[in-house]
Amino acid sequence: MTETPETTIPETTIPETPIPETMRAALCDAPGQRLRLAHVPTPACGKGQYLVRLEACGLCHSDLHVQQGDEPVPADAFPLILGHEGVGRIVAGDGPLPAGTRIGLPWLYQTCLECDPCLRGRETYCPEQMARGLDAPGALADYALCEARFATPIPDALDPVTAGPLLCAGLTAWSALARCDTRPGQRLLVIGAGGLGQYAIEIGRARGLRVAVIEPDETRRAEALGLGAEIAVPPAAAQELRDWGGADITLNFAPTATAWDLVAALANPLSQIVAVALVHDPVPLSMMWLIDGGHRVMGSSVGTRAELRDFLGFATHHRFRVDHHVMPFDRVSEALDILAQGKQRGRIVLDFRKGMP
């Protein structure tokens, strides 16, 4: 067998550009407090890092969970800069990508790159992973740092506003379905038709799956049908889904333990079930139900760098129809309030290009 010489990309230093000493950032001072827009020092690049000037950043329910105190964040971690659906251009740093390259700033900030999950391509389960907007400053600021080894270029065909939510909401749905063995014609049940669920509907349809939705909100049920779902019903009408044929694959995006009863009742034999929503409460999983049905129950968290690269490639050829509620960055606190109230359509995205300093 002939060995192929290993190809390496030489590391280059990006020429410095004028960068302000301070920048705007949305600060979460403590759990339960509204975000505060303030001027803070602009971060300085270290070795193997890029400095990115933000163009857009989507808002995610994970941001809301942290801001409302639903996640166990140490008190000394505050004030926090949230945000992990950021898109911007490199303006300075140390790495192979040239200045001006548009990259994504997703949830996964960095991992150890050496543990078993990392080496097996499952880096989102690295015990030492750092998350943007939690363990490292997030993308709700004019500038943010990105580790060069975790920088993923954004295809030019994608606009920053529509690309932002792909980095978490879209990627999470993509990665969850990638955990399953799929065949065209299988029945996919999506529980919860918010932003993540809407991406899942379109991804499932693109893979040849038949899609059904459980969603309590009437408007979102109508949107789900418009995105290609064959049937969309409220939780109380779940029997209609059993009549439809049940679920070969279930993706749960509903952040409530009560969704489990629906999952168990609608699962076909040899069903594949992926838990995605952040639910801390236990559910009544029956071992006999698991054994008799031969079901596979899995958890899925965001997505790896490889999955993000593949997904962005898919997104350049599949124009998602998910709505975007676009707001200027200086209205970030108001935007998070809208997210908390569930009043948005599709995904909320903050556009930094409006009123950029």
C-alpha positions in Angstrom: 0.0 0.0 0.0 1.4 3.4 -0.9 1.2 6.0 1.8 0.0 9.5 1.0 2.2 12.2 2.5 0.4 14.2 5.2 -0.5 17.7 4.1 -0.3 20.5 6.5 -1.6 24.1 6.2 1.1 26.5 7.2 0.1 28.8 10.0 0.1 32.5 9.1 -0.3 35.7 11.0 -3.1 38.0 10.1 -2.1 41.6 9.7 -3.5 43.8 12.4 -6.3 46.2 11.7 -7.4 49.2 13.8 -9.4 47.7 16.6 -11.1 49.9 19.3 -10.0 49.5 22.9 -13.5 49.0 24.1 -16.6 47.3 22.6 -20.3 47.0 23.3 -21.3 43.8 25.1 -24.6 42.5 26.5 -23.8 41.5 30.1 -25.8 39.2 32.3 -24.8 40.4 35.8 -26.5 37.6 37.8 -29.2 34.9 37.3 -32.6 36.5 36.7 -31.4 39.9 35.8 -32.0 41.6 32.4 -29.1 41.9 30.1 -27.2 45.2 30.4 -25.5 46.8 27.4 -22.2 48.2 28.4 -18.7 49.0 27.0 -16.0 46.6 28.1 -12.4 46.0 26.9 -12.1 44.5 23.5 -10.5 41.0 23.9 -6.9 40.5 22.8 -5.9 37.5 20.7 -3.6 34.9 22.1 -1.6 32.3 20.2 -3.9 30.2 17.9 -6.8 32.6 18.3 -8.8 34.8 16.0 -10.5 38.1 16.9 -13.9 38.3 15.1 -16.1 41.3 14.5 -19.7 40.2 14.8 -22.2 40.8 12.0 -25.1 38.8 13.5 -26.0 36.5 16.4 -29.0 34.4 17.0 -30.7 34.0 20.3 -31.2 30.5 21.7 -33.3 29.1 24.6 -30.0 28.1 26.2 -29.2 31.8 26.5 -32.5 32.2 28.3 -31.9 29.2 30.6 -28.6 30.7 31.7 -30.0 34.2 32.1 -33.0 33.0 34.1 -30.8 30.8 36.4 -32.1 27.5 35.2 -28.5 26.2 34.7 -26.0 25.5 37.5 -23.7 28.4 36.8 -21.2 29.4 39.6 -21.8 32.8 41.0 -18.3 33.9 40.3 -18.8 33.2 36.5 -20.9 36.4 36.3 -21.1 38.8 34.6 -21.4 36.7 31.5 -21.5 37.5 27.9 -24.1 35.1 26.4 -24.6 34.1 22.8 -23.5 31.1 20.7 -25.1 31.7 17.3 -22.6 34.3 16.1 -21.4 35.1 12.6 -18.6 37.5 11.9 -15.4 38.2 10.0 -11.8 37.7 11.2 -10.1 41.0 11.8 -6.9 39.8 13.6 -5.3 36.8 15.0 -3.0 33.8 14.5 -4.0 31.0 12.2 -4.4 29.7 8.7 -7.5 31.7 7.7 -7.0 35.1 6.2 -8.4 38.4 7.5 -11.9 39.0 6.2 -12.9 35.3 6.4 -16.5 34.9 7.7 -16.6 32.2 10.4 -19.2 30.9 12.9 -19.1 31.3 16.7 -21.1 28.3 17.9 -21.7 26.7 21.3 -18.6 24.5 21.2 -15.8 26.8 22.1 -13.0 24.2 22.4 -12.3 20.7 23.7 -9.2 18.8 24.9 -8.8 17.1 21.5 -7.2 14.1 23.2 -9.8 12.2 25.2 -11.7 9.2 23.8 -14.8 11.1 22.7 -12.6 13.7 20.9 -10.6 11.1 19.1 -13.7 9.2 18.1 -15.3 12.3 16.6 -17.8 12.8 19.4 -16.1 15.9 20.8 -19.3 17.4 22.2 -19.0 14.8 25.0 -15.5 15.8 25.9 -15.3 16.1 29.8 -13.2 19.3 29.4 -15.3 21.0 26.7 -15.8 24.7 27.0 -19.1 26.3 25.8 -19.3 29.8 24.3 -21.5 32.1 26.4 -21.0 29.8 29.5 -17.4 28.8 30.1 -16.0 31.4 27.7 -17.3 34.9 26.6 -20.1 34.6 24.1 -21.0 36.3 20.8 -23.4 39.0 22.1 -20.6 41.6 21.7 -19.1 43.6 18.9 -16.0 41.4 19.0 -15.3 37.8 20.2 -12.5 35.4 20.2 -12.4 32.0 18.4 -9.9 29.3 18.8 -8.3 28.8 15.4 -8.7 25.0 15.6 -12.4 25.4 16.2 -13.1 28.0 13.4 -15.5 26.9 10.7 -15.8 29.2 7.7 -19.3 30.2 6.7 -20.1 29.7 3.0 -20.4 33.0 1.0 -23.8 31.8 -0.2 -25.2 32.2 3.4 -26.3 35.5 4.7 -25.1 36.2 8.3 -28.6 36.6 9.6 -29.9 33.3 8.3 -26.5 31.6 9.1 -26.5 32.5 12.8 -29.3 30.2 13.9 -27.9 27.3 11.8 -24.9 27.2 14.3 -27.0 25.9 17.1 -30.7 25.4 16.4 -30.2 24.0 12.9 -27.0 22.1 13.8 -28.7 20.6 16.9 -31.6 19.2 14.8 -29.2 18.0 12.1 -26.9 16.2 14.7 -29.9 14.7 16.5 -31.2 13.1 13.3 -27.7 12.0 12.4 -27.8 9.8 15.5 -30.4 7.6 13.8 -30.4 5.1 11.0 -32.8 6.6 8.5 -34.5 5.2 5.4 -36.8 7.1 3.1 -40.4 6.6 4.0 -39.9 6.2 7.7 -42.1 8.1 10.0 -40.5 10.9 12.0 -42.2 12.5 15.0 -41.1 15.9 16.0 -42.3 17.0 19.4 -42.1 20.8 19.7 -42.3 22.9 16.6 -40.3 25.9 17.7 -37.1 26.9 16.0 -35.3 23.6 16.4 -38.3 21.5 15.5 -38.9 23.6 12.4 -35.4 22.9 11.2 -35.9 19.2 12.0 -39.0 19.1 9.8 -37.2 20.4 6.8 -34.1 18.2 7.4 -36.3 15.2 7.8 -38.2 15.9 4.6 -35.0 16.4 2.7 -34.0 12.9 3.8 -37.2 11.4 2.5 -38.9 10.9 5.8 -42.6 11.4 6.5 -43.0 13.9 9.3 -45.6 14.4 12.0 -45.6 17.1 14.7 -47.0 17.5 18.2 -47.2 21.1 19.2 -49.6 22.9 21.6 -49.5 26.3 19.8 -51.9 26.5 16.9 -49.8 29.0 14.9 -46.8 26.8 15.1 -48.8 23.8 14.0 -49.9 25.7 10.9 -46.2 26.7 10.3 -45.2 23.0 10.6 -47.7 22.0 7.9 -46.3 24.8 5.7 -42.8 23.4 6.2 -43.8 19.9 5.0 -45.3 18.0 8.0 -48.1 15.7 7.0 -49.9 16.1 10.2 -49.6 18.5 13.2 -51.7 18.0 16.3 -51.8 19.2 19.9 -50.7 16.8 22.7 -54.4 15.9 23.5 -54.9 14.6 20.0 -51.9 12.2 20.0 -54.1 9.3 19.0 -54.4 10.8 15.5 -50.7 10.1 15.2 -51.1 6.5 16.2 -53.8 6.3 13.5 -51.3 7.9 11.1 -48.8 5.1 11.7 -46.9 5.9 14.9 -43.3 6.9 15.1 -40.2 5.1 13.8 -38.0 8.0 14.9 -38.8 10.6 17.5 -37.0 13.9 18.2 -38.1 15.6 21.4 -37.6 19.4 21.5 -40.2 20.0 24.1 -38.6 21.1 27.4 -40.9 19.1 29.7 -40.8 15.7 31.2 -44.5 15.2 30.3 -43.4 14.6 26.7 -42.1 11.2 27.6 -45.6 9.8 27.9 -46.3 10.8 24.3 -42.9 9.3 23.2 -43.7 5.9 24.8 -47.2 5.8 23.5 -46.4 6.5 19.9 -43.2 4.5 19.5 -43.3 1.8 16.9 -41.3 -1.4 17.4 -37.6 -0.8 17.0 -38.2 2.9 17.4 -35.3 5.4 17.7 -35.8 8.2 20.2 -33.5 11.2 20.6 -33.8 13.5 23.6 -32.7 17.0 22.7 -34.6 19.4 25.0 -33.0 20.4 28.3 -35.2 18.5 30.8 -33.8 18.0 34.3 -36.8 16.1 35.8 -36.8 12.3 35.6 -39.2 10.4 33.3 -40.9 6.9 33.9 -38.8 4.8 31.5 -40.0 1.2 31.7 -37.3 -1.5 31.2 -40.0 -3.9 29.9 -41.2 -1.4 27.4 -37.6 -0.9 26.3 -36.9 -4.6 26.0 -40.2 -5.7 24.4 -40.0 -2.9 21.8 -36.3 -3.1 21.1 -36.2 0.7 21.2 -33.1 2.8 21.1 -33.1 5.9 23.4 -30.3 8.4 22.9 -29.3 11.9 23.9 -27.9 14.5 21.6 -26.1 17.7 22.3 -25.4 20.4 19.7 -23.0 19.2 17.0 -19.3 18.6 16.2 -17.1 20.6 13.9 -17.4 18.0 11.3 -21.2 18.0 11.5 -21.2 21.7 11.3 -19.2 21.7 8.2 -21.4 19.1 6.6 -24.6 20.9 7.7 -23.4 24.3 6.3 -22.7 22.6 3.0 -26.3 21.2 3.1 -27.7 24.6 3.9 -26.0 26.3 0.9 -28.2 24.1 -1.3 -31.3 23.8 0.9 -32.8 27.2 1.6 -34.6 26.8 4.9 -38.0 28.5 5.2 -37.8 29.1 9.0 -38.8 32.7 9.8 -36.3 35.2 11.3 -37.3 37.9 13.7 -34.4 40.4 13.1 -33.6 43.1 15.6 -30.6 45.5 16.0 -28.0 44.5 18.6 -28.8 47.4 20.9 -32.2 45.9 21.6 -30.8 42.6 22.8 -32.5 42.8 26.3 -35.9 43.4 24.6 -35.2 40.5 22.3 -34.5 38.1 25.1 -37.8 39.2 26.8 -39.6 38.4 23.5 -38.0 35.0 23.5 -39.0 34.4 27.1 -42.6 35.2 26.3 -42.6 33.0 23.2 -43.8 35.8 21.0 -41.3 35.4 18.2 -41.9 33.7 14.9 -39.1 31.3 14.0 -35.7 32.5 15.3 -34.7 35.8 16.8 -31.5 37.2 15.3 -29.6 40.3 16.3 -28.1 42.3 13.4 -24.9 44.0 14.4 -24.6 45.8 11.0 -27.4 48.2 12.1 -25.8 51.0 14.0 -22.3 49.4 14.1 -19.7 51.7 15.7 
